[in-house]
Amino acid sequence: LFFFFFQAEDGIRDPLWSRGLGDVYKRQYQRRVHGDFNKNRATAMKFNISDPVSGGQKSIAIDDENQYRALFEKRMGNEFPGETLDPKFAGYIFKITGGNDKDGFCMRQGILKNGRVRILMDKNQKCYRQRRKGERKRKSVRGCIVGKDIGVLALSIVKHGEIPIEGVTTVKRARSLGPKRASTIRKLYKLEKTDDVRKFVVRKEMKNGKKKAPKIQRLVTSERIRRKKVIRKIGLERLNATKKSVAEYKKLVGDYRSKKKQETAQAKEGKKEEKKPADPKAPTTTAQAKKQMKTPILQ
């Protein structure tokens, strides 16, 4: 029994029969043995259907690729009729909200690719949690386009049909988390502006039996209105004081400049008076002065 060592392109050396291509045949053998498993794994797809009204959620598995083939090339956020998956979902409209591929990488909105990509992430992005300050990391995420490699697809009910879905629309679960913004709470319960939003906020029940209410965002109360009036009054007082001080400063500067101008004018006039007028007969040059000295004075 003889063994020969062959080196494949990837550098792996395996003791095989003299077939000439290293571990290539070994990989083909593994594909033949596990072919049925990979085939079932590739065709099966799960769908997590959730109802935001009732709070119910259910996961169904579909093995036939022909049933969900119409969802290929659709993106996150797209809507489609329920008859695409099963005739019993007639009248329903589903919305794609997310999913994972068969290796567990989650779909991310905004990546327009039917596959997996590696992008550089920081603390402000999804699918990444920063461990150190200023840290960035390149991680793999799945694109937002549905394809064959998707293992789980999350669907949300936008419109209900005639036939109820067992475990989704037939249940009624209390919301553990509700909206926090005041305008969103008014829109949910159809409240007026005069109604107190704090009475309608969803409270979460803790383990000790107490209930915890979240802080309502953008809540306008009488205290807030009074505080804004005080702040506005203080701002107007500061503005008026600033205007008054600026006017006083400008007046002071104007007085100072006018005073300096008068002093300058008076100084110029004093210099003119001190200066004597020149004699018209006085010699202007050296030659004229010598000539005047030589001429005799007649009496």
C-alpha positions as CSV (number, residue, x, y, z in Angstrom):
1,L,0.0,0.0,0.0
2,F,1.6,3.2,-1.2
3,F,0.8,6.8,-0.3
4,F,1.8,9.9,-2.2
5,F,1.8,13.4,-0.8
6,F,0.3,16.0,-3.2
7,Q,0.2,19.7,-2.5
8,A,-2.9,21.6,-3.6
9,E,-3.1,25.3,-4.5
10,D,-4.0,26.3,-1.0
11,G,-0.9,24.6,0.5
12,I,-2.7,21.7,2.2
13,R,-0.9,18.3,2.0
14,D,-2.9,15.2,2.5
15,P,-1.9,11.5,2.2
16,L,-4.3,10.3,-0.6
17,W,-4.3,7.8,-3.4
18,S,-2.4,9.0,-6.5
19,R,-5.2,11.1,-8.0
20,G,-3.1,14.2,-8.6
21,L,-5.0,17.2,-7.0
22,G,-4.5,17.0,-3.3
23,D,-7.5,17.6,-1.0
24,V,-9.8,18.5,-3.9
25,Y,-11.1,15.0,-4.0
26,K,-11.4,15.0,-0.2
27,R,-13.8,18.0,-0.5
28,Q,-15.8,16.4,-3.2
29,Y,-16.3,13.3,-1.0
30,Q,-17.5,15.5,1.8
31,R,-20.0,17.1,-0.5
32,R,-21.3,13.7,-1.6
33,V,-21.8,12.5,1.9
34,H,-23.4,15.6,3.3
35,G,-25.2,16.6,0.1
36,D,-28.7,15.9,1.4
37,F,-28.2,17.9,4.6
38,N,-26.9,21.0,2.7
39,K,-29.8,20.7,0.2
40,N,-32.4,20.8,3.0
41,R,-30.5,23.6,4.8
42,A,-30.5,25.7,1.6
43,T,-34.2,25.4,0.8
44,A,-35.8,25.8,4.2
45,M,-36.7,29.3,5.3
46,K,-38.4,30.6,8.5
47,F,-40.8,33.5,8.7
48,N,-41.4,35.3,12.0
49,I,-44.8,36.9,11.7
50,S,-45.7,39.6,14.2
51,D,-48.8,41.7,14.8
52,P,-48.1,45.1,16.3
53,V,-51.8,45.5,17.3
54,S,-52.2,42.3,19.4
55,G,-48.6,41.8,20.3
56,G,-48.6,38.2,19.1
57,Q,-45.8,36.5,17.2
58,K,-45.3,33.2,15.5
59,S,-42.6,31.4,13.5
60,I,-43.5,29.3,10.5
61,A,-41.1,27.2,8.3
62,I,-41.6,26.8,4.6
63,D,-39.5,24.1,2.8
64,D,-40.8,24.7,-0.7
65,E,-38.7,27.4,-2.4
66,N,-41.4,28.0,-5.0
67,Q,-43.7,29.5,-2.3
68,Y,-41.3,32.3,-1.3
69,R,-39.4,32.7,-4.6
70,A,-41.4,35.8,-5.3
71,L,-39.8,37.5,-2.3
72,F,-36.3,37.4,-3.8
73,E,-34.8,40.8,-4.8
74,K,-37.3,42.6,-2.4
75,R,-35.8,44.9,0.2
76,M,-36.4,45.7,3.8
77,G,-39.4,48.0,4.1
78,N,-41.2,46.5,1.1
79,E,-44.8,45.2,1.4
80,F,-46.3,42.2,-0.4
81,P,-49.6,40.4,-0.2
82,G,-50.0,37.3,2.0
83,E,-51.1,35.0,-0.8
84,T,-47.5,35.0,-1.9
85,L,-46.6,32.7,1.0
86,D,-49.8,30.7,1.6
87,P,-53.4,31.0,0.4
88,K,-54.6,31.0,4.1
89,F,-53.0,34.5,4.4
90,A,-55.4,35.9,1.8
91,G,-56.2,39.6,2.5
92,Y,-53.1,40.1,4.6
93,I,-50.4,42.5,3.7
94,F,-46.9,41.8,5.2
95,K,-44.0,44.2,5.5
96,I,-40.3,43.0,5.6
97,T,-38.7,44.4,8.7
98,G,-35.5,42.4,8.9
99,G,-33.9,39.0,8.9
100,N,-30.8,36.8,9.2
101,D,-28.9,34.7,6.8
102,K,-28.1,31.0,7.4
103,D,-24.8,31.9,9.2
104,G,-26.6,34.3,11.6
105,F,-25.6,37.7,10.2
106,C,-28.4,40.1,10.4
107,M,-29.8,42.2,7.6
108,R,-29.1,45.9,7.7
109,Q,-31.1,48.7,6.1
110,G,-29.3,50.8,3.5
111,I,-26.9,48.2,2.2
112,L,-28.2,47.6,-1.2
113,K,-26.6,44.2,-1.9
114,N,-27.9,40.7,-2.1
115,G,-25.1,39.3,0.0
116,R,-22.7,39.9,2.9
117,V,-20.3,42.8,3.1
118,R,-17.7,44.0,5.6
119,I,-18.0,47.7,6.6
120,L,-16.1,49.8,9.1
121,M,-18.4,50.6,12.0
122,D,-18.2,53.0,14.9
123,K,-20.4,53.6,18.0
124,N,-23.1,55.4,16.1
125,Q,-23.9,52.5,13.8
126,K,-26.1,49.4,14.3
127,C,-24.8,45.8,14.6
128,Y,-21.8,47.0,16.6
129,R,-21.1,47.8,20.2
130,Q,-18.1,49.9,21.1
131,R,-15.7,48.4,23.7
132,R,-13.2,51.2,24.0
133,K,-13.6,55.0,23.4
134,G,-13.0,55.9,19.8
135,E,-12.8,52.3,18.7
136,R,-13.8,51.3,15.2
137,K,-14.1,47.8,13.8
138,R,-14.8,46.2,10.4
139,K,-17.6,43.7,10.8
140,S,-19.7,41.6,8.4
141,V,-23.4,42.4,7.9
142,R,-26.0,41.1,5.4
143,G,-27.5,43.4,2.8
144,C,-31.1,44.5,2.9
145,I,-32.1,42.6,-0.3
146,V,-33.7,39.2,0.2
147,G,-32.0,36.2,-1.4
148,K,-31.5,32.4,-1.2
149,D,-29.1,32.6,1.7
150,I,-31.7,34.1,4.1
151,G,-32.5,31.7,6.9
152,V,-35.0,33.8,8.9
153,L,-37.2,36.7,7.6
154,A,-39.1,39.0,10.0
155,L,-42.5,40.1,8.8
156,S,-45.0,42.6,10.3
157,I,-48.7,42.7,9.6
158,V,-49.7,45.9,7.9
159,K,-53.3,44.9,7.0
160,H,-55.4,42.1,8.4
161,G,-57.3,39.6,6.4
162,E,-60.5,37.7,6.9
163,I,-59.1,34.5,8.4
164,P,-57.3,35.0,11.8
165,I,-53.8,33.6,12.2
166,E,-53.6,31.3,15.2
167,G,-51.2,32.6,17.8
168,V,-50.7,36.0,16.1
169,T,-54.0,37.8,15.7
170,T,-56.0,35.6,18.2
171,V,-53.9,36.6,21.3
172,K,-54.0,39.8,23.2
173,R,-50.8,40.8,25.1
174,A,-50.3,43.9,27.1
175,R,-47.6,46.2,25.8
176,S,-44.6,46.3,28.1
177,L,-43.1,49.3,26.3
178,G,-45.1,52.2,24.9
179,P,-44.4,55.6,23.2
180,K,-42.5,58.2,25.2
181,R,-43.1,61.3,23.1
182,A,-46.1,63.4,24.1
183,S,-47.3,63.9,20.5
184,T,-47.1,60.1,19.8
185,I,-49.1,59.3,22.9
186,R,-51.8,61.8,21.8
187,K,-51.9,60.2,18.4
188,L,-52.1,56.7,19.8
189,Y,-55.0,57.4,22.1
190,K,-56.6,60.2,20.0
191,L,-56.3,62.7,22.8
192,E,-56.9,66.5,22.7
193,K,-54.4,69.1,23.8
194,T,-56.3,69.7,27.0
195,D,-56.0,66.0,28.1
196,D,-53.2,65.1,30.5
197,V,-50.8,62.8,28.7
198,R,-49.2,61.5,31.9
199,K,-52.3,59.5,32.7
200,F,-52.1,57.5,29.5
201,V,-48.4,56.5,29.5
202,V,-47.6,52.8,29.4
203,R,-46.2,51.7,32.8
204,K,-43.9,48.7,33.1
205,E,-44.4,46.3,36.0
206,M,-41.3,45.5,37.9
207,K,-40.4,42.3,39.8
208,N,-41.1,43.8,43.2
209,G,-44.7,44.6,42.1
210,K,-44.1,48.3,41.5
211,K,-44.8,50.0,38.2
212,K,-42.3,52.2,36.5
213,A,-43.3,55.0,34.1
214,P,-40.9,56.4,31.5
215,K,-40.0,60.1,31.3
216,I,-42.3,61.8,28.7
217,Q,-40.4,63.7,26.0
218,R,-41.5,67.1,24.8
219,L,-44.1,67.4,27.5
220,V,-45.5,71.0,27.8
221,T,-46.8,71.7,31.3
222,S,-47.9,74.9,33.2
223,E,-44.5,74.9,34.9
224,R,-42.7,74.7,31.6
225,I,-44.8,77.6,30.3
226,R,-44.1,79.8,33.4
227,R,-40.4,79.0,33.2
228,K,-40.3,79.9,29.5
229,K,-42.0,83.3,30.3
230,V,-39.4,84.0,33.0
231,I,-36.5,83.1,30.7
232,R,-38.0,85.3,27.9
233,K,-38.4,88.2,30.4
234,I,-34.8,87.9,31.5
235,G,-33.6,87.8,27.9
236,L,-35.6,91.0,27.1
237,E,-34.2,92.8,30.1
238,R,-30.7,91.8,29.2
239,L,-31.3,93.0,25.6
240,N,-32.6,96.3,26.7
241,A,-29.8,96.8,29.1
242,T,-27.3,96.0,26.4
243,K,-28.9,98.5,24.0
244,K,-28.9,101.2,26.7
245,S,-25.2,100.6,27.5
246,V,-24.3,100.7,23.8
247,A,-26.1,104.0,23.4
248,E,-24.4,105.5,26.4
249,Y,-21.0,104.3,25.1
250,K,-21.6,105.8,21.7
251,K,-22.6,109.2,23.2
252,L,-19.5,109.2,25.4
253,V,-17.3,108.5,22.4
254,G,-19.0,111.2,20.4
255,D,-18.5,113.8,23.2
256,Y,-14.9,112.8,23.5
257,R,-14.2,113.1,19.8
258,S,-15.9,116.5,19.5
259,K,-13.9,117.8,22.5
260,K,-10.7,116.6,21.0
261,K,-11.6,118.3,17.7
262,Q,-12.2,121.6,19.4
263,E,-8.9,121.4,21.3
264,T,-7.1,120.7,18.1
265,A,-8.7,123.7,16.3
266,Q,-7.8,126.0,19.2
267,A,-4.2,124.8,19.2
268,K,-3.9,125.6,15.5
269,E,-5.3,129.1,15.9
270,G,-2.8,129.8,18.8
271,K,0.1,128.8,16.7
272,K,-0.9,131.1,13.9
273,E,-1.1,134.2,16.2
274,E,2.3,133.5,17.7
275,K,4.0,133.3,14.3
276,K,5.2,136.9,13.2
277,P,4.6,138.1,9.6
278,A,7.7,138.1,7.3
279,D,9.4,141.5,6.1
280,P,8.9,142.0,2.4
281,K,12.2,143.9,2.0
282,A,14.3,141.3,3.8
283,P,16.8,139.5,1.6
284,T,15.8,136.0,0.6
285,T,19.2,134.8,-0.6
286,T,22.8,135.1,0.5
287,A,23.8,137.1,-2.6
288,Q,21.2,139.7,-1.9
289,A,22.3,139.9,1.8
290,K,26.0,140.6,0.8
291,K,24.9,143.3,-1.8
292,Q,22.8,145.1,0.9
293,M,25.9,145.1,3.2
294,K,28.2,146.8,0.5
295,T,25.8,149.6,-0.4
296,P,26.5,152.8,1.6
297,I,23.8,154.4,3.6
298,L,23.0,157.9,2.4
299,Q,21.9,160.6,4.8
